[in-house]
Amino acid sequence: MAQKTGKISPKPYKCRECGHQETHSTNHYGAIYIRCGKCSWKSPMSPTKVFDCLEPLPEGWEKPEEWKMTTLGEVADIVTGK
């Protein structure tokens, strides 16, 4: 079984939407879900952006499964059973 998490370390990440690069400390090499300092202001109702790790995946590691992004409307449909 491949390793998915380990010690926290700083890694370079890149915003999927605008390409902005930032360093973030994580315990994995998968995507992170945060506000982007360059493009989140353009979509205030959905400011969370996906950042991909730019550091090569070490041998014996695999990326965690990505989150399924949902909207408030989809959550309301789940709660109401529509």
N, CA, C and O of each residue as an XYZ file, in Angstrom:
328
protein
N       0.839     -1.184      0.000
C       0.000      0.000      0.000
C       0.886      1.251      0.000
O       1.813      1.362      0.802
N       0.598      2.168     -0.887
C       1.401      3.391     -1.027
C       1.085      4.385      0.091
O      -0.034      4.429      0.602
N       2.065      5.159      0.449
C       1.927      6.172      1.484
C       1.222      7.401      0.919
O       1.521      7.830     -0.196
N       0.281      7.975      1.687
C      -0.430      9.176      1.251
C      -0.094     10.395      2.094
O      -0.138     11.518      1.591
N       0.243     10.200      3.369
C       0.575     11.321      4.240
C       1.845     11.033      5.021
O       2.247      9.880      5.177
N       2.471     12.095      5.507
C       3.707     11.955      6.269
C       3.942     13.212      7.087
O       2.994     13.836      7.566
N       5.200     13.582      7.245
C       5.548     14.784      8.004
C       5.145     16.032      7.216
O       5.181     16.045      5.986
N       4.766     17.064      7.940
C       4.420     18.340      7.309
C       5.691     19.011      6.804
O       6.684     19.112      7.525
N       5.644     19.464      5.560
C       6.784     20.175      4.982
C       6.273     21.199      3.968
O       5.210     21.003      3.379
N       7.019     22.294      3.758
C       6.605     23.296      2.771
C       6.811     22.767      1.348
O       7.829     22.151      1.032
N       5.811     23.030      0.505
C       5.868     22.582     -0.890
C       5.302     23.679     -1.791
O       4.456     24.461     -1.359
N       5.764     23.739     -3.031
C       5.201     24.716     -3.971
C       3.861     24.214     -4.522
O       3.727     23.048     -4.896
N       2.890     25.100     -4.565
C       1.559     24.789     -5.103
C       1.178     25.820     -6.150
O       1.636     26.962     -6.104
N       0.330     25.409     -7.104
C      -0.089     26.277     -8.209
C      -1.607     26.246     -8.338
O      -2.215     25.176     -8.350
N      -2.221     27.441     -8.437
C      -3.664     27.566     -8.607
C      -4.067     27.044     -9.989
O      -3.497     27.442    -11.005
N      -5.051     26.154    -10.013
C      -5.527     25.610    -11.291
C      -6.197     26.669    -12.148
O      -6.184     26.584    -13.376
N      -6.781     27.665    -11.499
C      -7.547     28.652    -12.258
C      -6.675     29.720    -12.911
O      -6.870     30.043    -14.082
N      -5.714     30.272    -12.167
C      -4.944     31.396    -12.731
C      -3.440     31.130    -12.842
O      -2.721     31.919    -13.454
N      -2.959     30.031    -12.261
C      -1.542     29.707    -12.363
C      -0.664     30.320    -11.292
O       0.547     30.098    -11.284
N      -1.256     31.091    -10.383
C      -0.483     31.717     -9.296
C       0.179     30.628     -8.446
O      -0.441     29.611     -8.136
N       1.446     30.850     -8.073
C       2.183     29.878     -7.273
C       2.450     30.409     -5.877
O       2.819     31.570     -5.699
N       2.258     29.538     -4.882
C       2.485     29.853     -3.474
C       3.080     28.625     -2.794
O       2.918     27.502     -3.272
N       3.764     28.842     -1.688
C       4.281     27.731     -0.889
C       3.340     27.505      0.285
O       2.946     28.449      0.969
N       2.983     26.240      0.511
C       2.112     25.865      1.629
C       2.685     24.630      2.301
O       3.243     23.754      1.639
N       2.547     24.564      3.613
C       3.016     23.397      4.362
C       1.876     22.389      4.494
O       0.819     22.691      5.048
N       2.114     21.190      3.974
C       1.120     20.123      4.022
C       1.810     18.809      4.371
O       3.037     18.715      4.354
N       1.005     17.800      4.686
C       1.544     16.472      4.987
C       1.288     15.496      3.840
O       1.356     14.281      4.031
N       0.993     16.024      2.645
C       0.694     15.186      1.480
C       1.122     15.912      0.207
O       1.590     17.049      0.253
N       0.955     15.238     -0.923
C       1.337     15.811     -2.217
C       0.128     16.001     -3.125
O       0.274     16.213     -4.329
N      -1.063     15.924     -2.545
C      -2.289     16.096     -3.314
C      -2.715     17.548     -3.389
O      -1.992     18.453     -2.973
N      -3.897     17.747     -3.927
C      -4.460     19.088     -4.078
C      -4.823     19.675     -2.718
O      -5.121     18.948     -1.770
N      -4.792     21.019     -2.641
C      -5.293     21.726     -1.469
C      -6.363     22.703     -1.937
O      -6.397     23.095     -3.103
N      -7.230     23.087     -1.017
C      -8.411     23.877     -1.347
C      -8.404     25.128     -0.474
O      -8.738     25.077      0.710
N      -8.019     26.252     -1.077
C      -7.826     27.501     -0.341
C      -8.225     28.687     -1.214
O      -8.546     28.533     -2.392
N      -8.198     29.872     -0.609
C      -8.399     31.101     -1.381
C      -7.106     31.425     -2.116
O      -6.014     31.247     -1.576
N      -7.233     31.894     -3.334
C      -6.069     32.311     -4.113
C      -5.907     33.820     -3.967
O      -6.859     34.578     -4.154
N      -4.702     34.244     -3.633
C      -4.424     35.664     -3.469
C      -4.533     36.467     -4.752
O      -4.578     37.697     -4.707
N      -4.577     35.800     -5.889
C      -4.619     36.509     -7.170
C      -5.989     36.468     -7.847
O      -6.338     37.407     -8.562
N      -6.777     35.404     -7.644
C      -8.018     35.322     -8.430
C      -9.293     35.059     -7.626
O     -10.379     35.106     -8.205
N      -9.217     34.786     -6.334
C     -10.436     34.503     -5.568
C     -11.398     35.682     -5.523
O     -12.610     35.494     -5.425
N     -10.861     36.893     -5.596
C     -11.708     38.084     -5.550
C     -12.663     38.157     -6.746
O     -13.698     38.821     -6.682
N     -12.308     37.468     -7.835
C     -13.131     37.505     -9.043
C     -14.424     36.716     -8.887
O     -15.381     36.945     -9.626
N     -14.461     35.793     -7.934
C     -15.652     34.973     -7.722
C     -15.960     34.901     -6.224
O     -15.729     33.868     -5.596
N     -16.483     35.996     -5.643
C     -16.691     36.049     -4.199
C     -17.685     35.027     -3.661
O     -17.646     34.710     -2.472
N     -18.563     34.509     -4.491
C     -19.514     33.504     -4.028
C     -18.900     32.102     -4.004
O     -19.448     31.200     -3.370
N     -17.784     31.914     -4.678
C     -17.067     30.628     -4.642
C     -15.564     30.905     -4.685
O     -14.901     30.616     -5.681
N     -15.030     31.473     -3.588
C     -13.631     31.898     -3.585
C     -12.617     30.769     -3.424
O     -11.429     30.978     -3.670
N     -13.054     29.584     -3.021
C     -12.122     28.480     -2.816
C     -11.608     27.973     -4.159
O     -12.383     27.673     -5.067
N     -10.294     27.887     -4.264
C      -9.653     27.422     -5.494
C      -8.862     26.155     -5.197
O      -8.518     25.879     -4.048
N      -8.581     25.398     -6.237
C      -7.805     24.168     -6.102
C      -6.367     24.469     -6.498
O      -6.110     25.013     -7.572
N      -5.432     24.111     -5.623
C      -4.003     24.271     -5.884
C      -3.375     22.888     -6.007
O      -3.623     22.018     -5.171
N      -2.569     22.680     -7.035
C      -1.859     21.416     -7.246
C      -0.429     21.531     -6.756
O       0.214     22.566     -6.930
N       0.068     20.460     -6.141
C       1.445     20.415     -5.662
C       2.388     20.290     -6.854
O       2.183     19.451     -7.731
N       3.411     21.120     -6.880
C       4.383     21.095     -7.975
C       5.593     20.216     -7.661
O       6.391     19.916     -8.548
N       5.726     19.805     -6.405
C       6.862     18.968     -6.020
C       6.624     17.542     -6.527
O       5.515     17.024     -6.394
N       7.629     16.909     -7.096
C       7.458     15.542     -7.601
C       7.042     14.583     -6.479
O       7.512     14.689     -5.347
N       6.167     13.663     -6.814
C       5.696     12.655     -5.877
C       6.837     11.691     -5.560
O       7.390     11.075     -6.472
N       7.204     11.549     -4.272
C       8.294     10.634     -3.928
C       7.939      9.186     -4.269
O       6.765      8.820     -4.328
N       8.943      8.389     -4.486
C       8.739      6.972     -4.777
C       8.016      6.318     -3.601
O       8.364      6.543     -2.442
N       7.014      5.511     -3.914
C       6.249      4.818     -2.888
C       5.074      5.613     -2.340
O       4.387      5.155     -1.427
N       4.836      6.801     -2.888
C       3.736      7.648     -2.452
C       2.646      7.703     -3.519
O       2.902      7.445     -4.695
N       1.440      8.039     -3.100
C       0.355      8.337     -4.035
C      -0.425      9.529     -3.490
O      -0.398      9.806     -2.291
N      -1.113     10.222     -4.375
C      -1.872     11.400     -3.965
C      -3.199     10.978     -3.339
O      -3.815     10.008     -3.781
N      -3.641     11.709     -2.305
C      -4.967     11.442     -1.735
C      -6.050     11.737     -2.779
O      -5.838     12.522     -3.704
N      -7.189     11.110     -2.618
C      -8.310     11.342     -3.523
C      -8.754     12.802     -3.429
O      -8.797     13.372     -2.338
N      -9.082     13.401     -4.563
C      -9.520     14.795     -4.570
C     -10.933     14.915     -4.015
O     -11.743     13.991     -4.100
N     -11.195     16.078     -3.449
C     -12.516     16.361     -2.902
C     -13.507     16.580     -4.028
O     -13.151     17.077     -5.096
N     -14.763     16.203     -3.780
C     -15.834     16.527     -4.712
C     -16.357     17.899     -4.307
O     -16.854     18.072     -3.194
N     -16.249     18.859     -5.192
C     -16.710     20.218     -4.901
C     -18.217     20.284     -5.176
O     -18.679     19.858     -6.235
N     -18.974     20.817     -4.223
C     -20.416     20.945     -4.371
C     -20.833     22.392     -4.152
O     -20.098     23.186     -3.564
N     -22.014     22.716     -4.630
C     -22.562     24.051     -4.419
C     -23.582     23.991     -3.286
O     -24.028     22.909     -2.903
N     -23.945     25.147     -2.756
C     -24.943     25.200     -1.707
C     -26.266     24.620     -2.197
O     -26.968     23.953     -1.436
N     -26.612     24.866     -3.454
C     -27.830     24.306     -4.034
C     -27.831     22.776     -4.038
O     -28.860     22.149     -3.788
N     -26.678     22.187     -4.323
C     -26.580     20.725     -4.303
C     -26.736     20.189     -2.882
O     -27.350     19.141     -2.684
N     -26.193     20.890     -1.900
C     -26.340     20.476     -0.514
C     -27.815     20.572     -0.110
O     -28.327     19.677      0.563
N     -28.506     21.648     -0.514
C     -29.914     21.812     -0.191
C     -30.725     20.683     -0.809
O     -31.653     20.179     -0.175
N     -30.399     20.274     -2.027
C     -31.109     19.165     -2.670
C     -30.894     17.855     -1.899
O     -31.814     17.045     -1.785
N     -29.693     17.650     -1.377
C     -29.417     16.434     -0.612
C     -30.240     16.441      0.678
O     -30.828     15.423      1.043
N     -30.285     17.575      1.362
C     -30.994     17.683      2.636
C     -32.501     17.517      2.428
O     -33.169     16.856      3.223
N     -33.028     18.111      1.373
C     -34.480     18.055      1.141
C     -34.894     16.797      0.400
O     -36.087     16.507      0.311
N     -33.950     16.047     -0.132
C     -34.257     14.808     -0.836
C     -34.739     14.984     -2.256
O     -35.375     14.084     -2.804
N     -34.455     16.121     -2.867
C     -34.884     16.347     -4.263
C     -33.942     15.690     -5.220
O     -34.138     15.770     -6.432
